[in-house]
């Protein structure tokens, strides 16, 4: 049975949260939305904040998941991150990273590729 795009996205974000928790990231926010766009996950590790775009694919028939984070999406995430920081009264010189977590399901096994400072 084919999953809807929404349920597939939720499944991917849940997998991403568990993966990041195992890597000692503290999840601060998920699906943060504003007029500029959406950020899948916001996490903190040490003193740095990570704005993470999660891409989950059940196959690579249409390319790798990280290839879907195109320039336009990157700009939306950057603009949204500035709003997130501002709403929490964090200084704009706060250490931040824009990361991609690509999750691919291959032959029933999950493959995770975490790309820090992807853009």
C-alpha positions in Angstrom: 0.0 0.0 0.0 1.3 3.4 -1.0 1.9 6.0 1.8 0.7 9.5 1.3 3.4 12.2 1.0 2.4 13.6 4.4 2.6 10.3 6.3 5.9 9.5 4.6 7.2 12.9 5.8 6.0 12.3 9.3 7.6 8.9 9.3 10.9 10.4 8.1 10.9 13.1 10.7 10.2 10.5 13.5 13.2 8.5 12.3 15.3 11.6 12.1 14.4 12.6 15.7 15.4 9.2 17.0 18.7 9.2 15.0 19.6 12.7 16.3 18.8 11.9 19.9 21.2 8.9 19.6 23.8 11.4 18.3 23.3 13.6 21.4 21.3 16.4 19.7 18.6 18.1 21.8 15.5 18.5 19.7 14.1 22.0 20.3 11.4 22.4 17.7 9.9 20.5 14.8 7.9 21.7 11.8 8.4 25.4 12.7 6.4 27.5 10.2 6.3 31.2 9.4 5.5 33.2 6.4 8.9 32.4 4.9 8.7 28.7 5.0 9.2 25.7 7.3 12.0 24.1 9.2 11.7 20.4 9.8 13.8 20.2 12.9 15.7 22.6 15.1 18.2 21.0 17.4 21.1 22.0 19.7 24.3 20.2 20.2 26.8 21.9 22.6 26.4 25.6 22.0 25.4 25.4 18.3 21.9 25.4 16.9 21.2 23.2 13.9 18.4 23.9 11.4 17.8 20.5 9.8 16.0 19.7 6.6 14.9 16.0 6.6 14.5 14.1 3.4 13.2 10.6 3.4 12.9 8.3 0.4 11.8 4.7 0.1 14.0 4.3 -3.0 16.5 6.2 -5.1 14.5 5.9 -8.3 14.2 9.6 -8.5 17.6 10.5 -7.0 19.1 10.8 -3.6 17.0 12.5 -0.9 19.6 15.3 -0.3 19.4 16.3 -4.0 15.8 17.6 -3.3 17.2 20.4 -1.1 17.4 22.9 -4.0 18.6 26.5 -3.8 15.1 27.9 -3.3 14.5 25.6 -0.4 17.8 26.5 1.2 16.9 30.2 1.0 13.6 29.5 2.6 15.2 27.6 5.5 17.7 30.4 6.0 15.0 33.1 6.2 12.9 31.0 8.5 15.8 30.3 10.8 16.3 34.0 11.3 12.7 34.4 12.4 13.1 31.4 14.7 16.2 33.0 16.3 14.5 36.4 16.6 11.4 35.0 18.3 13.6 33.4 20.9 15.6 36.6 21.4 18.8 34.9 20.5 21.6 37.1 19.1 22.1 36.9 15.3 25.8 36.0 16.0 24.6 32.7 17.6 26.5 29.7 16.1 24.2 28.1 13.6 24.4 25.3 11.0 22.1 24.4 8.1 22.1 20.6 7.9 20.4 17.9 5.8 19.5 14.5 7.2 18.9 12.2 4.2 17.2 8.9 5.1 16.9 6.2 2.4 15.1 2.9 2.9 17.0 0.3 0.9 16.0 -3.4 1.0 14.2 -2.8 4.2 17.2 -1.2 5.9 17.5 2.5 6.8 20.6 4.4 5.5 21.2 7.7 7.3 23.5 10.4 5.9 23.9 13.5 8.1 25.4 16.4 6.2 26.4 19.2 8.6 26.7 22.6 7.0 25.1 21.4 3.8 24.3 24.9 2.7 
